[in-house]
Amino acid sequence: MASLTRSALCVLSLGLIAGYVDAVGYVELHGIFTAAMTGNSTTFGIALADGDRVRTSAVGTVLGLFFCGALGASLLRRALPAYRHEWLWMAGLLIVAQGVHWSHAAESSSRVETLLLAVAMAMQGEALSRFSGVSVQTIVVTNNIVKFADNIAGFLFGLWQGKPGFTLASALPGLGWGGCIAGAFLSVFAREATSGFFLVPVPLLTGLFFLWPDEE
């Protein structure tokens, strides 16, 4: 498989996983994201200003866990043979999160689940952010939207100059954005279809581990 095609599949898959896990976490944690720390940081500031101690504590906990997860993931990456091994660790965290979820009442959530989801998303964000030379962050779509819009503008400008050119590399930020939306969309049906919804991304993470070679 060509390197660029593999990168496109990886970006799309990781975007889908991030959107899925973030949406599941948002529902389970009652409006707190496990991947979108920009939204959480804004919410934290508002809750702090409003004196909402409960909300401040809940969102602050997720922010702190995400930071610690990123720190731990960075240390782990330095000890692993290749960064793709972090995807297996993520799969393991989701499996443990599923076990924790099954251990308590369906209507309640657990701080342990919060920890596991936040750390898993931090690991994804820290593991890989360049694909075939293109910078794409798979857990933060804001920058991807801006980059994708810029790439389309470049294509339109080139078209006007008689030099059209839009490559698969130009579409990578858009794939990350679209994957996130698709993951969130699928999470709704997964939660309705099975109690084991934390396990849905595990086969995809395992497949990515074998798809992505060490040398890249």
Secondary structure as UniProt FT lines:
FT   HELIX           3..28
FT   TURN            29..30
FT   HELIX           37..50
FT   HELIX           53..79
FT   TURN            83..84
FT   HELIX           85..102
FT   TURN            106..107
FT   HELIX           111..127
FT   STRAND          130..131
FT   TURN            132..133
FT   STRAND          134..135
FT   HELIX           141..160
FT   TURN            161..162
FT   HELIX           168..193
FT   HELIX           197..199
FT   TURN            200..201
FT   HELIX           202..211
FT   TURN            214..215
//
